[in-house]
Structure formats: C-alpha cells, structure tokens
Amino acid sequence: MSKERARAREARAAVRVAEREKAAKARARQERLAALKPTVPTIPKRQRRYGAMPVRQQLGLAAGWFAAQWVFWQLTGDTRSRLGLALVSLLALPLVVVLVPRRGPR
C-alpha cells in the first residue's frame, strides 16, 4: 500500500510542478504582451487639466457682463424684465466660461 501512496504522491507532485511551470509561462506571456501595449502618458498629480482663468480674462468677462447689463437696462423699461435678463445672463456665465478658448501652454 505504501508504494501506491508514494507513486500517487509523486504523480501529484509532478502535476503541481507542471501547473507551476504553466502558470509561470502564462505570467511571462502576459508581461510580454503588457510591454507591447501602448500606455497613456502619466500626468503629474499637481497638474490640472483646466487651469484657473487668468485675471485678465476674468476682468474681460466681468466687463463684458456689466456691458451687457447696461445695454439690457437701457433697452428695457420694466424692472421685472431687467431683473429677469440679469438673472438669465448671470446663469449663462458658466456656459460662457466653458466656451471661451483657453490660451496658454498645453
């Protein structure tokens, strides 16, 4: 009985060795394939995709908004209409900020 057990143990050990070799080959193949794939360049953590607007651009945006308000107030006589247009233009500011092209290093 002990010879049968020894042979079975040797067979199990041989199977385990074969499985380990197969797994090592698979890992090596995966590493080779991963090395061939193009990778996305890493962006440093501190670098933001969209930087803060320059002060000059902020001032220009504010001046344009105030000019639009002045024109609205000149063309409308009703205070409710003036406030409504002011609110609409104020809510449109984020859209304008997104649509303004960003100039600078990229």
Helices and strands as residue ranges (DSSP letters): H 2-36, H 55-75, H 79-99
